[in-house]
């Protein structure tokens, strides 16, 4: 598992993008439509992903794994999955909660292979 993004739900992507880019000096990495954007955190390989809040879960990490489906099938009986697996543009995605209720987002890049 590798930390890929810090995920922050926001109320308005354009306003938040302006804040992180123009006030804090982060560089925009990419956008997906009007509801999701990523910014490069200076001095690191990690990106900040901001997205219009639509899941109702708090901020947290998004981790890259080899296969969301394999991880899900191996852990669905012992972890509290609240979403997924489902398709998103680069691959598969799921969310489970840790023992304190914090969301842990997992992603693979199976659609890019």
Order of alpha helices (4+ residues) and beta strands (2+ residues): beta-alpha-beta-beta-beta-beta-alpha-beta-beta-beta
